[in-house]
Amino acid sequence: MTRRINSLVKYWKSILQTSERKKWVMFNNGSVVIFIDRDETLNNSLIQDAKEIMQRDGIVIPGTPHGDFNVIEIDTPEPGCVVTGHNPNLLVVSLDSLEDWSERSLPAVLMLRMRRHLDAQELDVVACSEDDLIQ
């Protein structure tokens, strides 16, 4: 795993540290699919289910709900942000705070949205809440 991915995984885990009810799968460009209150018996298909959601909902199509996005700024445990889209359980994590972007906020957010699009095409899983599922 690259240093960037390790940092994203560590940051994501710190955001969710008090959220035991959530299972998640992270893709290479920082996109994450979240499953809330997922039954433990379904863990063996966690990655495949996340890939199906990413393939269906991760593609960016401007001018449609697939192109919409919202930004959630994260203050703790350290500054960063999450970009969401039409599927509230699919988001992109960034270690950059909105203050880091200053005047280029919109281009930076669009870049994060494009990362989701790339993850939908590549479907390269790099981490998940059930570490033993990663090959």
LINVEN-V669239 format. One record per residue. N is the residue number from 1. RES is the residue in one small letter. SS is DSSP state (A for helix, B for strand, O for the rest). PHI is phi in whole degrees, -180 to 180 (none if undefined). NEAR is the number of other C-alpha atoms within 10 Angstrom. Layout:
N;RES;SS;PHI;NEAR
N;RES;SS;PHI;NEAR
This chain:
1;m;O;none;9
2;t;O;-76;9
3;r;A;-61;8
4;r;A;-61;13
5;i;A;-67;17
6;n;A;-57;13
7;s;A;-65;14
8;l;A;-64;21
9;v;A;-63;22
10;k;A;-61;11
11;y;A;-63;19
12;w;A;-60;19
13;k;A;-63;15
14;s;A;-69;14
15;i;A;-66;16
16;l;O;-96;13
17;q;O;-55;10
18;t;O;-103;9
19;s;O;-114;11
20;e;O;-73;10
21;r;O;-79;11
22;k;B;-105;13
23;k;B;-104;20
24;w;B;-152;22
25;v;B;-135;26
26;m;B;-108;29
27;f;B;-102;26
28;n;O;-56;21
29;n;O;-96;25
30;g;O;99;26
31;s;B;-75;30
32;v;B;-132;27
33;v;B;-106;24
34;i;B;-108;20
35;f;B;-119;17
36;i;B;-104;12
37;d;O;55;10
38;r;O;-75;14
39;d;O;-64;10
40;e;A;-58;9
41;t;A;-68;8
42;l;A;-94;9
43;n;A;-59;15
44;n;A;-64;12
45;s;A;-108;11
46;l;A;-56;22
47;i;A;-67;21
48;q;A;-63;14
49;d;A;-63;16
50;a;A;-65;23
51;k;A;-62;24
52;e;A;-65;13
53;i;A;-65;16
54;m;A;-62;25
55;q;A;-64;17
56;r;A;-80;11
57;d;A;-110;20
58;g;O;-85;29
59;i;O;-63;19
60;v;O;-93;20
61;i;O;-127;11
62;p;O;-55;9
63;g;O;84;8
64;t;O;-128;9
65;p;A;-55;13
66;h;A;-68;17
67;g;A;-103;18
68;d;O;-70;15
69;f;O;-156;18
70;n;B;-134;14
71;v;B;-118;14
72;i;B;-114;13
73;e;B;-83;16
74;i;B;-108;18
75;d;O;-103;11
76;t;O;-128;9
77;p;O;-76;10
78;e;O;-152;13
79;p;O;-60;16
80;g;B;180;20
81;c;B;-156;19
82;v;B;-129;22
83;v;B;-108;21
84;t;B;-105;22
85;g;O;-139;21
86;h;O;-68;16
87;n;O;-98;16
88;p;O;-66;12
89;n;O;-98;15
90;l;B;-128;23
91;l;B;-148;26
92;v;B;-121;24
93;v;B;-99;24
94;s;B;-135;23
95;l;O;-79;18
96;d;O;-85;16
97;s;O;-82;18
98;l;A;-64;21
99;e;A;-64;12
100;d;A;-63;13
101;w;A;-86;13
102;s;A;42;10
103;e;A;-73;10
104;r;A;-98;11
105;s;A;-57;14
106;l;A;-63;12
107;p;A;-60;11
108;a;A;-67;16
109;v;A;-67;21
110;l;A;-64;14
111;m;A;-65;12
112;l;A;-65;23
113;r;A;-62;24
114;m;A;-67;18
115;r;A;-61;22
116;r;A;-61;31
117;h;A;-61;23
118;l;A;-62;20
119;d;A;-63;24
120;a;A;-67;23
121;q;A;-83;14
122;e;A;-84;15
123;l;O;53;22
124;d;O;-96;14
125;v;B;-79;21
126;v;B;-116;19
127;a;B;-163;24
128;c;B;-157;22
129;s;O;-64;18
130;e;O;-104;14
131;d;A;-53;10
132;d;A;-70;9
133;l;A;-84;13
134;i;O;-79;12
135;q;O;-86;7
